[in-house]
Every structure is written in C-alpha cells, then in structure tokens.
C-alpha cells in the first residue's frame, strides 16, 4: 500500500509581533538579544511583617534559588560595576544614532523591525548628513543589522522596505538562509535542547518559498562552514525524500486508471491527502520542466555564437608546379 504523503508545514514566523510596544532601550545588538535582557525595575520581594503572628506561627517563606532575589541582593552594585540579576548581563546602552533613527523612522526601527532596502545607508547619509557622521551612521547600521530581532525579520522572508516604510524588493534567498542559520545558532547557544529539527524545517520552508529549485538554492547558499552545510544537506535530503514519495504516488495513481476518490478509497487514504500530493507532484514536474527550458535558453548555441573559422591558406600545388625540374 502506498503511504500517505508527508505534509511539511512552514514554521511560524519568529518575527516579533507588531503590537508589542518597544522602547528604543530595548533595541540591542546581536550579543544581547532583547528576549534575554533582564528587567531593570524588578525590585526584591518585601518581607512580610509579623511572621510569628500568622496562622501556623511561620513567616513568609524566603526566596529560593529560582525565585525572586531577596531585597539585600538588589542593593546597588559597587561603583564601576554593572548591575546584575541572577547572573545576567546588564542592558546595553543603545547607540545614540539608533535612538534618533527610532524617532525619525519608527516604522522601520520601532516596535517591529523590517528588512531594509539595499543602499539605504547612502539614502540616510544623504538625507541626514548634517546630523550624522558617516562613521557613526555606519556603525549604528551595522549594530542594527546584526541584532537578533533584525535577523528574525529577515529570516521570516519579509520584503525589504524603503525609508517611507514601503515594501520595494524581496530579500534574496541566500540572505534569508544565512539569517535563519544565525538566528538558530544563537538560540542553540542558549539551550541544551537539540534544535536541528526545527532548523531543518525552517530551511525547507525557505527553499520552497524561494521558487528557484533545490539545486539552484544549494548553489546560492552553500558556505565554507561545515555545520551550515550539514544543515542544508539535511533539509535537501528531506525534500528529496518527500518528492520521491509524491512521484511514486503519482505513478501508482496513473497506473490505476481510477479517479482520485476511487484511488484514495482503494488504498485507505484520506482524499485530501491524495489530492494534495498529486497536485504537488504535478506542480513539481511543471516547475522542473520550466527550469530546464530556461536553462536551455541560457546556454549559447555553438553554431550561432561560435566565431567563424579562418580561411585556409592557399595550397602549395601551384608552387610545386613552378619548381625547376632537377
């Protein structure tokens, strides 16, 4: 019996919600993601008075290792040392240029980050050259582009936007791919759980959304990093397995001579699964044929483009006939 086709659902986008209010101070660089920042205004728990007078004759239970820190531990740190909470690093100060960009372009640098169009640095410098120094703006834009929140919006496949907040161009598949790898690399560093399965699913979704095909995608994104290539090969192998399964189902369906409903009933499969798998197999075949035709057109015709061969030099017969006879 032919098995039902796999369903690979694209994972939920990890981009931050647009409705969550974010202040400029929450924008941090890649080494201090916003999700990992400690709260700056979390005071210690106040001790209850009159513990002996309460029911049972016991006061409030003291804070445990995983609970709130006692008030004595929340005292200001010595001069020259940053504040700490449960060993976490203190929030980093936001670059002043990013603070200003947040005020000027909240639709790009505000509560929800958006991928920026290529060349937007030059546009910002031209529009605000009297306010920003070139090196300061370049540094700030680098911090912004390396932040986890910005990488998340790129990895989600959102289009690039101009200074007016209008979508102007898609993000290239290789940029989406490398953003996915970096986001998961940072997540893996904060957990002991194995995220390789989630990473594979995200890469699969990116490959299918790219529309360039598995082979072309691999050529565009393959890197020198072995770990990145292993993740890519894992996703490509899973896609190939799914495609082979759909192709086998298509061959069995065509050989059966039955309708989709009859075929599904004969093999005890859900009709929706059969219809989806067959439609996907037909689409894959059409896409492969289209890409093959485009590749054939891109190859130059040797009979048309090859340079003409030079004319052969005249034969030496006439010269030989004029030689004196010895």
Buried (B, 14 or more C-beta within 10 A) or exposed (E): EBEBBBEBEEEEBBBBEEEEEBEBBBBBBBEBBBEEBBEEEEEBBEEEEEEEEEEEEEBEEEBEEEEBBEEEEBEEEEEEEEEEBEEEBBBBEBBEBBBBBBEBBBEBBBBBBBBBBEEBBEEBBEEBEEEBEEEEBBBBBBBBBEBBBBBBBBBBBBEBBBBEEEEEEBBBBBBBBBBBBBBBBBBBEEEEEEEBEBBBBBBBBBBBEBEBBBEBBBEBBBEEEEEBBEBBBBBBEBBEEBBEBBBBBBEBBEEEEBEBEEBBEEBEBEBEBBBBBBEBBEEBBEEEEEBEEEEEEEEEEEEEEEEEEEEEEEEEEEEEEEEEEE
